[in-house]
Amino acid sequence: MSGLNLDPNLAKADDFYESLLAAHEGLTKAESDAFNARLILVLANHVGDEGVLSQALEAARLSRDETSS
């Protein structure tokens, strides 16, 4: 892999978002958090590139820092 792609890359992003929300329906906060953790690990395994994953962690951290200012 060449690097982290932060450009829109889902053909049907709204459909995926709806599926993600549906996957959380009926879950408690703890179950939802555990689901998110499992999903992150599944996707990280799929990416499989530690450099790209490090870039993703940094991008997510920067996004958080920007919104909490």
BAFI-3210 file (N, C-alpha, C; in Angstrom, 3 decimals, decimal comma, padded with zeros to 6 digits):
// residues 69
n [1|2|3|4|5|6|7|8|9|10|11|12|13|14|15|16|17|18|19|20|21|22|23|24|25|26|27|28|29|30|31|32|33|34|35|36|37|38|39|40|41|42|43|44|45|46|47|48|49|50|51|52|53|54|55|56|57|58|59|60|61|62|63|64|65|66|67|68|69]
n.u [000,835|000,410|-000,057|-002,057|-005,356|-007,264|-009,209|-012,613|-013,879|-015,789|-018,281|-020,983|-021,411|-023,374|-025,095|-023,430|-023,066|-025,674|-025,885|-023,949|-025,045|-027,354|-026,213|-025,602|-028,001|-030,112|-028,050|-026,299|-024,469|-021,944|-021,844|-021,968|-019,596|-017,782|-018,394|-017,534|-014,779|-014,110|-014,730|-012,866|-010,489|-010,845|-010,878|-008,345|-006,740|-007,366|-006,287|-003,569|-001,060|001,342|002,394|000,446|-001,656|-000,625|-000,603|-003,353|-004,158|-002,927|-004,222|-006,846|-006,474|-005,640|-007,969|-009,708|-008,453|-008,704|-011,470|-012,049|-011,067]
n.v [-001,177|002,299|004,612|006,388|006,931|009,682|010,792|010,898|007,636|005,723|004,300|004,299|005,859|006,791|004,598|002,718|003,994|003,900|001,117|000,713|002,122|000,554|-001,836|-001,277|-001,060|-001,738|-002,420|-002,132|000,614|-000,356|-002,749|-001,654|-000,174|-002,317|-003,643|-001,681|-001,718|-004,334|-004,145|-002,214|-003,659|-005,782|-004,364|-003,161|-005,424|-006,170|-004,028|-004,221|-002,948|-001,524|001,073|002,570|002,212|003,547|006,134|006,477|006,391|008,723|010,639|010,383|011,172|013,825|014,889|014,695|016,418|018,833|019,239|019,538|021,944]
n.w [000,000|-000,618|000,952|003,389|002,398|002,374|000,881|-000,335|-000,776|-000,992|-002,886|-002,270|000,204|002,014|002,157|003,370|005,840|006,855|007,139|009,076|011,246|011,591|012,395|014,983|016,248|018,983|020,676|023,774|025,275|026,038|024,528|021,973|021,923|022,103|019,727|017,882|018,464|017,666|014,937|014,106|014,516|012,707|010,265|010,408|010,270|007,675|006,204|006,932|006,851|008,703|008,600|007,215|008,990|011,216|010,190|009,953|012,641|013,552|011,932|012,858|015,474|015,131|013,985|016,157|017,997|016,615|016,596|019,265|020,034]
ca.u [000,000|001,238|-000,276|-003,434|-006,223|-008,284|-010,200|-013,805|-013,511|-016,911|-019,256|-022,284|-021,062|-024,594|-025,576|-022,569|-023,370|-026,939|-025,579|-023,206|-026,027|-028,218|-025,454|-025,575|-029,355|-030,390|-026,871|-026,011|-023,259|-020,789|-021,864|-021,643|-018,151|-017,088|-018,582|-016,612|-013,415|-013,938|-014,728|-011,569|-009,465|-011,076|-010,432|-006,894|-006,169|-007,533|-005,291|-002,345|000,160|001,519|002,612|-000,859|-002,426|-000,074|-001,114|-004,773|-004,240|-002,556|-005,288|-007,984|-006,086|-005,677|-009,376|-010,248|-007,854|-009,261|-012,875|-012,181|-010,476]
ca.v [000,000|003,491|005,543|006,545|007,672|010,439|011,268|010,046|006,423|004,785|004,618|004,538|006,148|006,879|003,231|002,103|004,636|003,306|-000,250|000,834|002,466|-000,609|-002,844|-000,859|-001,045|-002,689|-002,673|-001,209|001,416|-001,257|-003,642|-000,828|000,091|-003,575|-003,845|-000,762|-002,220|-005,497|-003,668|-001,571|-004,700|-006,492|-003,493|-003,016|-006,653|-006,119|-003,078|-004,989|-002,151|-000,765|002,475|003,153|002,233|004,643|007,373|006,548|006,773|010,142|011,433|010,364|011,971|015,228|015,252|014,866|017,632|019,983|019,447|019,867|023,262]
ca.w [000,000|-000,751|002,054|003,820|001,488|003,097|-000,081|-000,382|-001,498|-000,975|-003,930|-001,625|001,600|002,822|002,377|004,384|007,116|007,309|007,585|010,334|012,285|011,790|013,128|016,387|016,801|020,054|021,503|024,865|025,025|026,146|023,366|020,812|021,993|021,787|018,291|017,194|018,643|016,780|013,553|013,880|014,402|011,436|009,173|010,523|009,724|006,226|005,687|007,091|006,664|009,938|008,276|006,896|010,232|012,023|009,598|010,289|014,051|013,643|011,313|013,772|016,638|014,712|013,819|017,507|018,554|015,907|016,966|020,681|020,281]
c.u [000,878|001,096|-001,754|-004,210|-007,306|-009,320|-011,426|-013,545|-014,614|-017,932|-020,613|-022,059|-022,293|-025,165|-024,743|-022,882|-024,670|-026,719|-024,849|-024,158|-026,921|-027,511|-025,410|-026,955|-029,524|-029,213|-026,803|-024,771|-022,022|-020,707|-021,487|-020,154|-017,346|-017,216|-017,616|-015,173|-013,152|-013,873|-013,395|-010,481|-009,612|-010,549|-008,920|-006,191|-006,262|-006,504|-003,910|-001,036|000,322|001,735|001,304|-001,706|-001,922|-000,560|-002,590|-004,965|-003,941|-003,658|-006,508|-007,695|-006,143|-007,104|-010,009|-009,746|-008,429|-010,690|-013,036|-011,566|-011,530]
c.v [001,237|004,449|005,652|007,414|008,362|011,062|010,363|008,832|005,367|005,213|004,992|004,756|006,200|005,497|002,533|002,686|004,080|001,888|-000,238|001,167|001,274|-001,690|-002,540|-000,890|-002,131|-002,993|-001,668|-000,401|000,525|-002,206|-002,884|-000,511|-001,157|-003,892|-002,958|-001,243|-003,417|-005,078|-003,021|-002,625|-005,504|-005,653|-003,272|-004,253|-006,659|-005,185|-003,713|-004,237|-001,239|000,723|003,193|003,239|003,326|005,993|007,561|006,956|008,251|011,034|011,495|011,215|013,460|015,718|015,519|016,169|018,885|020,284|019,822|021,209|024,320]
c.w [000,000|000,416|002,349|002,837|002,311|002,175|-000,036|-001,284|-001,475|-002,016|-003,324|-000,128|002,495|003,124|003,439|005,762|007,701|007,829|008,926|011,481|012,603|012,605|014,627|017,046|017,859|020,956|022,651|024,489|025,060|024,950|022,093|020,766|021,618|020,295|017,504|017,293|017,728|015,321|013,204|013,688|013,113|010,271|009,208|009,974|008,206|005,592|005,763|006,952|007,879|009,691|007,996|008,169|011,170|011,505|009,953|011,747|014,228|013,063|012,233|014,998|016,294|014,542|015,177|018,107|017,919|016,339|018,435|021,020|020,375]
res [m|s|g|l|n|l|d|p|n|l|a|k|a|d|d|f|y|e|s|l|l|a|a|h|e|g|l|t|k|a|e|s|d|a|f|n|a|r|l|i|l|v|l|a|n|h|v|g|d|e|g|v|l|s|q|a|l|e|a|a|r|l|s|r|d|e|t|s|s]
***
